Each structure stands twice: as C-alpha cells, then as structure tokens.
Amino acid sequence: MGRKGGIVSFIEAARKRLKDFSSRDQLKELYDLIKGFWLDVWKGFKQGAILHRRAIKTSLILCSIAFLALSLALLKFTESSTFCGLCHQMDAYLESWRASSHRHVACTQCHYEPGVLNHLKGKWVDGQVSLAYFLSGKRPSAPHAQISDASCLQKGC
C-alpha cells in the first residue's frame, strides 16, 4: 500500500473510532493511532532526508548563492538614477542632475551619509517610506532631500 493509501486508511480508521468515545480505552486507542501516523510521517521524512542529504545540501548552497547574487544585483540597481526615476516624479530633478557636475555620482552617495552603517540605515528608512507610500496608494507631494555636510566633504565630491 502506497503513502496515499496509508493516509486514506488512517482517515477511515479515525472516522470509525470517532463515532463513539464512550470509553477511555477508545480515546487512548485513537491517540495511539494519531501518534503512530505522525511517527510514520516523521520516519519517512527523516529517511528521505538521510538518503538525499547531499542533494539537499547542494540545493541549499546553490539557493543561498543565487539569493545573495540577486540581493547584491538588486541593491546595486536601487542605487542607480534609473531606479530613483522610476518611483518618483523626478524628471526635472534627474535632468538637472544629468546636466550638473555630479552626473557621475550615484544618488545614494550624496543622499546617504558616508559609511556602511549609514548607507544601510538610509536604505532601510527609504524602503519603509516607499512601502508606506505603496501600501497607502499616496504619493509624496514633492520630493525633499536634506544633504548632509559629511556627504559633500567626501573624496571625489
């Protein structure tokens, strides 16, 4: 009998026993039946995991690498002027930036304070604000940016 047949027979046996709970022994028998079913499920899972351990590890490693690569690519894209122009009505600001001496500087280099932690904090805050606008269906009335002096004092600015 296959796995599916085992589940069907378990359900049928449970239905028969559920009809009458007149004695404590019947309740104990039902408990043992359910416990046995879940032990069988666990044994099958464990046996499959042992048999396919190498494939599972390889899959987890490949998925982790793919997730990391995709995350890094997405992070890089979200720092581009193309991305900034997608979410906001920024056409006039982007044109001004493209004509300025800062056109080779990424948006986040000025809009976030220097340092990895400040950069991550800026990403986190901007992500929350963007999510709030997305979920509420509202749009900001006008973009507002406050550029830190520390950003302007960086090398290359």
Stockholm file with secondary structure:
# STOCKHOLM 1.0

chainA/1-157         MGRKGGIVSFIEAARKRLKDFSSRDQLKELYDLIKGFWLDVWKGFKQGAILHRRAIKTSLILCSIAFLALSLALLKFTESSTFCGLCHQMDAYLESWRASSHRHVACTQCHYEPGVLNHLKGKWVDGQVSLAYFLSGKRPSAPHAQISDASCLQKGC
#=GR chainA/1-157 SS CCHHHHHHHHHHHHHHHHTCCCSHHHHHHHHHHHHHHHHHHHHHHHHHHHHTHHHHHHHHHHHHHHHHHHHHHHHHHTTSHHHHHHHSCCHHHHHHHHHSTTTTSCHHHHHSCSSHHHHHHHHHHHHHHHHHHHHHTCCCSSCCCCCCHHHHTSTTC
#=GC SS_cons         CCHHHHHHHHHHHHHHHHTCCCSHHHHHHHHHHHHHHHHHHHHHHHHHHHHTHHHHHHHHHHHHHHHHHHHHHHHHHTTSHHHHHHHSCCHHHHHHHHHSTTTTSCHHHHHSCSSHHHHHHHHHHHHHHHHHHHHHTCCCSSCCCCCCHHHHTSTTC
//
